[in-house]
Amino acid sequence: MSLAPQSGYLCASQSSCVTALDESLTRVNMTSSASSGESLQEADSIIITHKDDDEKNYSTMTPAEKLSVCEKRVQSLADSEEYDACIQELVRCLALSRLVYGNGHFAVAQAQSKLAKAYLQYKGWAHQAQEHASQALDILSSSQQGERVSYLNCCLSIHLTLASATLLLGNLAEAQSSFQKAEIILGDIVAHEAMEKKERVDTEYEISTNLARVYQRQGRTDMALSQCEKTLELLQEGGQLSRICFTYRNMAAIEQTQGHLDRAIERLQQAHSIALSQSPGGLEGAHIAHSLALAYSSTTEPHHNDSAAQFFEDCISAYRSAVGLQDKLTLSAQDDYSHFLLLTGQHERSAQIQRESLALKKSTFGELSAEVAEALQLIGGVEMTQGQMRHAHKTLKKCLDIQNMLFGPQHKKTKATQKTVEMLFQSPEVCGSHRKESRLETRPPFCAVVSSPTELKSSISNT
């Protein structure tokens, strides 16, 4: 969708150009310009003053003056995290750039590149980002290059946006190609000594980490691990411990998919050691402890069970301290621990954890939620294995009611629970209890069986 005047769009006078631009911006639907899908009409109603020798009303400014004002507003809105308004201003900048410079100018490619990056960075809209980045690349390839470093920086931004957008969209080949092109362009910029060290390291980290992700999803694990090793070498320069931990965790995930569990655990232990040295009891350490617990619990080695239990307890304790009892991270870790205990035969302890977290899950996720249903299902399963058929039937009936509401009666989860509930209903303990309750319901009331004192006295007198 074009967000600005088309090629060859010329006006008879400057004022008519300004009027036409403002009208076109007002009519533009924000389907491809902001998350709310609202038009720019509200933004157009805002009067912006430009202080120079004298104050001018925004509506009477020339297109070049409006462009200057909008570019300043973009940075201000981004700093204050007003992302929807920031994107609206970027759309305006693109339209004004086309009007001031013409459709094929380098400045238009820059404006479109910034808009593409904003869509991806602020909203996560990969389709819009890809569309605008592709258009920016087309303009850049046909425009006059001008100053070399500015051209390279714009080209780098476009390829990074294209690469990240196509990776989100699952186009791995195009993502790989764009990241590799960005890597070459970055080398050219560094050769011109036109980038500070911190920015260079940040950009190299972004490229290297995402290339590892691409290779991993392509099944090229050796190349993915090689890219991670390259990332670790890069990060030694800046000593960025959180990024080093993240890279080790990525390497562990790659090793684990290959079935190299010992190597995965070794990588996680390296990350855990760094995280604890940086922030004992922090969130990063909790994440890694959770990953270690899951890794140890997935092994077939019985002696690893103690390590798994210890890391589960460590991560739950850290999550509780860092984010609280009701946080999803804490509850998720408790669920994983509960399933581990179930698999290792510690049924009662597993059910106890679920009973303790049930009220918290209701508060966090809602009474009718999948998380509550899963907790009830686990508790009911344990009660059934312990021979507590009445309790199990009651618990699983609650679970079934929630599943019916969430998934419907034909869902496989609902059908499985329904089958278990029906089986439990046939057990003597449950069936007998229901018959007793049924008899109590149909039995005549006490007053109908026992006569009142007056009737009893009358009966005796007659006798």
Buried (B, 14 or more C-beta within 10 A) or exposed (E): EBBBBEEEBEBEEEEEBBEBBBEBBBEBEBEBBBBEEBBBEEBBEEEBEBEEEEEBEBEEBBBEBBBBBBBEBBEEBBEEEBBBBBBBBBBBBBBBBBBBBBBBBBBBBBBBBBBBBBBBBBBEBBEBBBBBBBBBBEBBEEBEEEEEBEBBBBBBBBBBBBBBBBBBBEBBEBBBBBBBBBBEBBEBBBEEEBBEEEEBBBBBBBBBBBBBBBBBBBEBBEBBBBBBEBBBEBBEEBEBBBBBBBBBBBBBBBBBEEEBBEBBBBBBBBBBBBBBEBEEEBBBBBBBBBBBBBBBBEBEEEEBBEBBBBBBBBBBBBBBEBBEBBBEBBBBBBBBBBBBBBEBEBBEBBBBBBBEBBEBBBEBBEEBBBBBBBBBBBBBBBBBEEEBBBBBBBBBBBBBBBBBEBBEEEBEBBEEBBEBBEBBEEBEBBBEBEEEEEEEEEEEEEEEEEEEEEEEEEEEEEE
